[in-house]
């Protein structure tokens, strides 16, 4: 055997191996590589989409928190205003009630003063009659002298 024939047989075998590999093995490997590339690309795209979604969700959560804080601040301000209003209403109501009670007390005091004056007039009239009776040493008839006694009461 000559080296040329061996080299030629090896070259033919190598060519058959390359043809077999290119025809049957290489397409299978390319499909597997392309599928893996597609899977990696999809994973990267999904990761990027997830990152964007996370950023969007974070911004929405921050907006919702900010809105909730603003609403809470508004509620606190409204509650403070309502509390101040209720205090003012209570003060006004208390002042009005105090004024009514004061007016009622003044009216009652006026009535008591009037009754006391009336009683004093009657007592003074009785004392005047008793004094006149002692001075005159006789009895004064209260019924007979009612006009006279009324005039004395009015003068007192």
SEVEXBA-624104 format. One record per residue: residue in one letter; x negated, y negated, z negated of N, C-alpha, C in turn. Coordinates in steps of 0.1 Angstrom, whole numbers, padded with zeros to 4 digits, always signed. Example, Ala and Ser with C-alpha at 12.3 -4.5 7.8 and 13.67 -1.06 7.14 Angstrom:
<nodes>
A-0132+0057-0078-0123+0045-0078-0132+0033-0078 S-0128+0022-0071-0137+0011-0071-0129+0000-0079 
</nodes>
This chain:
<nodes>
X-0008+0012+0000+0000+0000+0000-0009-0012+0000 X-0004-0021+0007-0012-0033+0008-0006-0044+0000 X-0014-0053-0002-0010-0064-0011+0001-0072-0003 X+0000-0072+0010+0010-0080+0017+0023-0074+0016 X+0024-0061+0017+0037-0054+0016+0042-0056+0002 X+0034-0055-0008+0038-0057-0022+0043-0071-0024 X+0036-0081-0019+0039-0095-0020+0053-0097-0013 X+0054-0091-0001+0066-0093+0007+0078-0086-0001 X+0076-0075-0007+0087-0068-0014+0091-0077-0027 X+0081-0082-0033+0084-0091-0045+0091-0103-0040 X+0087-0109-0029+0093-0121-0024+0108-0118-0021 X+0111-0106-0014+0124-0103-0011+0133-0100-0023 X+0126-0093-0033+0133-0091-0046+0136-0104-0053 X+0127-0113-0053+0129-0126-0059+0140-0134-0052 X+0140-0133-0039+0150-0140-0031+0164-0134-0034 X+0165-0121-0035+0177-0114-0038+0182-0118-0052 X+0173-0119-0061+0176-0124-0075+0181-0138-0075 X+0175-0147-0067+0179-0161-0067+0193-0161-0060 X+0195-0154-0049+0208-0154-0043+0219-0149-0052 X+0216-0137-0059+0226-0132-0069+0229-0142-0080 X+0218-0148-0085+0220-0158-0096+0228-0170-0091 X+0225-0175-0079+0232-0187-0074+0246-0183-0070 X+0249-0171-0066+0262-0167-0062+0271-0163-0074 X+0266-0156-0083+0275-0150-0094+0272-0156-0108 X+0260-0159-0111+0257-0163-0125+0258-0178-0126 X+0252-0185-0116+0252-0200-0117+0266-0207-0118 X+0276-0203-0110+0289-0209-0112+0295-0207-0125 X+0293-0195-0131+0299-0192-0144+0292-0201-0154 X+0279-0203-0153+0272-0211-0163+0276-0226-0161 X+0278-0230-0148+0282-0244-0146+0296-0247-0152 X+0305-0237-0150+0318-0239-0156+0317-0240-0171 X+0309-0231-0177+0307-0232-0192+0301-0245-0196 X+0291-0250-0189+0285-0263-0192+0295-0274-0190 X+0302-0274-0179+0312-0284-0177+0323-0284-0187 X+0328-0272-0191+0338-0271-0202+0332-0277-0215 X+0320-0274-0218+0314-0279-0230+0312-0294-0229 X+0308-0299-0218+0307-0313-0216+0320-0320-0218 X+0331-0314-0212+0344-0320-0213+0349-0320-0228 X+0346-0308-0234+0350-0307-0249+0342-0318-0257 X+0330-0320-0255+0322-0330-0262+0327-0344-0259 X+0330-0347-0246+0335-0360-0242+0349-0362-0248 X+0358-0352-0249+0371-0353-0255+0369-0356-0270 X+0360-0349-0276+0357-0351-0291+0352-0365-0293 X+0343-0370-0285+0338-0384-0287+0350-0394-0285 X+0358-0391-0275+0369-0400-0272+0379-0400-0284 X+0382-0388-0289+0391-0387-0300+0385-0394-0313 X+0372-0392-0314+0365-0399-0325+0366-0414-0324 X+0364-0419-0312+0365-0434-0310+0380-0438-0312 X+0389-0430-0307+0403-0433-0309+0407-0433-0324 X+0401-0424-0331+0404-0423-0346+0398-0435-0353 X+0386-0439-0349+0379-0451-0355+0388-0464-0352 X+0393-0465-0340+0401-0476-0337+0414-0476-0344 X+0420-0464-0345+0432-0462-0353+0430-0466-0368 X+0418-0462-0373+0415-0465-0387+0414-0480-0389 X+0407-0486-0380+0406-0501-0381+0419-0508-0380 X+0428-0503-0371+0441-0509-0370+0449-0507-0383 X+0448-0495-0388+0456-0491-0400+0450-0500-0412 X+0437-0502-0413+0431-0510-0423+0436-0524-0422 X+0436-0530-0410+0441-0543-0408+0456-0544-0412 X+0464-0534-0408+0478-0534-0411+0480-0533-0427 X+0472-0525-0433+0473-0524-0448+0470-0537-0454 X+0459-0543-0450+0455-0556-0455+0466-0567-0453 X+0472-0567-0441+0483-0576-0439+0495-0573-0448 X+0498-0561-0450+0509-0557-0459+0506-0561-0473 X+0494-0559-0477+0490-0563-0491+0491-0578-0493 X+0486-0585-0483+0486-0600-0483+0501-0605-0484 X+0509-0599-0475+0523-0603-0475+0530-0599-0489 X+0527-0588-0494+0532-0584-0507+0528-0594-0518 X+0515-0598-0518+0510-0608-0528+0517-0621-0526 X+0519-0625-0514+0526-0638-0511+0540-0637-0516 X+0547-0626-0514+0561-0624-0518+0561-0624-0534 X+0551-0617-0540+0551-0617-0554+0549-0631-0560 X+0540-0639-0554+0538-0653-0558+0551-0661-0557 X+0558-0659-0546+0570-0666-0544+0580-0662-0555 X+0581-0650-0558+0591-0645-0568+0587-0651-0582 X+0574-0652-0585+0570-0657-0597+0573-0672-0598 X+0571-0679-0587+0574-0694-0586+0590-0696-0588 X+0597-0687-0581+0612-0688-0583+0616-0685-0597 X+0610-0675-0603+0614-0672-0617+0610-0683-0626 X+0599-0690-0624+0595-0701-0632+0605-0712-0631 X+0608-0715-0618+0618-0726-0616+0631-0723-0622 X+0636-0710-0621+0649-0706-0627+0648-0707-0642 X+0637-0703-0648+0635-0704-0662+0635-0718-0667 X+0629-0728-0660+0629-0742-0663+0643-0747-0662 X+0650-0743-0651+0664-0747-0649+0673-0742-0661 X+0671-0730-0665+0679-0724-0676+0676-0732-0689 X+0664-0735-0691+0660-0742-0703+0667-0756-0703 X+0666-0763-0692+0673-0776-0690+0688-0775-0692 X+0694-0765-0687+0708-0762-0688+0712-0760-0703 X+0703-0752-0710+0705-0749-0724+0704-0762-0732 X+0694-0770-0729+0692-0783-0736+0704-0792-0734 X+0709-0793-0722+0720-0802-0719+0733-0796-0726 X+0734-0783-0725+0746-0777-0732+0745-0780-0747 X+0733-0778-0753+0732-0781-0767+0734-0795-0771 X+0730-0805-0762+0732-0819-0765+0747-0822-0764 X+0754-0816-0754+0768-0818-0753+0776-0813-0765 X+0772-0801-0769+0778-0794-0780+0776-0803-0793 X+0763-0808-0794+0760-0816-0806+0768-0829-0806 X+0770-0835-0794+0778-0847-0793+0793-0844-0796 X+0798-0833-0791+0812-0829-0795+0813-0827-0810 X+0804-0820-0816+0805-0818-0830+0803-0831-0838 X+0795-0840-0833+0793-0852-0840+0805-0861-0839 X+0812-0861-0827+0824-0868-0825+0835-0862-0834 X+0836-0849-0835+0846-0842-0843+0843-0846-0858 X+0830-0846-0862+0827-0849-0876+0830-0863-0879 X+0828-0873-0869+0831-0887-0872+0846-0888-0873 X+0854-0881-0864+0868-0882-0865+0873-0877-0879 X+0867-0866-0883+0871-0860-0896+0868-0869-0907 X+0856-0875-0906+0851-0885-0917+0861-0897-0917 X+0865-0901-0905+0874-0913-0905+0887-0909-0911 X+0892-0897-0908+0905-0893-0914+0903-0892-0930 X+0892-0886-0934+0890-0885-0949+0889-0899-0955 X+0882-0908-0948+0881-0922-0954+0895-0928-0954 X+0903-0926-0944+0917-0931-0944+0925-0925-0955 X+0924-0912-0957+0932-0905-0968+0927-0910-0982 X+0913-0912-0983+0908-0917-0996+0913-0931-0998 X+0914-0939-0988+0919-0953-0990+0933-0953-0994 X+0941-0944-0987+0955-0943-0990+0957-0939-1005 X+0949-0929-1009+0950-0924-1023+0946-0935-1033 X+0935-0943-1029+0931-0954-1038+0942-0964-1038 X+0948-0967-1027+0959-0977-1028+0970-0973-1037 X+0974-0960-1036+0984-0955-1044+0980-0955-1059 X+0968-0952-1062+0963-0952-1076+0962-0966-1081 X+0958-0975-1073+0957-0990-1077+0971-0995-1079 X+0980-0991-1070+0994-0996-1071+1000-0990-1084 X+0997-0977-1087+1002-0971-1099+0996-0978-1112 X+0983-0981-1111+0977-0988-1122+0982-1002-1123 X+0985-1009-1112+0991-1022-1113+1004-1022-1119 X+1012-1012-1115+1026-1011-1121+1024-1008-1136 X+1015-0999-1140+1014-0996-1154+1009-1008-1161 X+0999-1016-1155+0995-1028-1162+1006-1038-1163 X+1014-1039-1152+1025-1049-1153+1035-1045-1163 X+1037-1032-1164+1046-1026-1174+1042-1029-1188 X+1029-1028-1190+1024-1031-1203+1025-1046-1206 X+1022-1054-1196+1023-1068-1198+1037-1072-1200 X+1046-1067-1193+1060-1071-1195+1067-1063-1206 X+1061-1053-1210+1066-1045-1221+1079-1039-1218 X+1080-1036-1206+1092-1029-1202+1089-1021-1190 X+1098-1013-1186+1096-1003-1175+1100-1010-1162 X+1090-1007-1152+1093-1012-1139+1099-1001-1131 X+1109-1003-1124+1116-0992-1116+1109-0992-1103 X+1102-0980-1100+1094-0979-1087+1104-0979-1075 X+1115-0973-1077+1125-0972-1065+1131-0986-1063 X+1133-0993-1073+1139-1006-1071+1129-1016-1066 X+1117-1015-1069+1107-1024-1065+1098-1018-1054 X+1103-1009-1046+1095-1002-1035+1090-1012-1025 X+1098-1022-1021+1093-1032-1012+1081-1040-1018 X+1082-1044-1030+1072-1051-1037+1059-1043-1038 X+1060-1030-1041+1049-1021-1042+1042-1018-1029 X+1050-1017-1018+1045-1015-1005+1037-1028-1001 X+1042-1039-1004+1034-1052-1001+1021-1052-1008 X+1021-1048-1021+1008-1047-1029+0999-1037-1022 X+1004-1026-1018+0995-1016-1012+0989-1021-0999 X+0997-1029-0991+0991-1034-0979+0981-1045-0982 X+0982-1052-0992+0973-1062-0996+0960-1056-1000 X+0960-1045-1007+0948-1038-1012+0942-1031-1000 
</nodes>
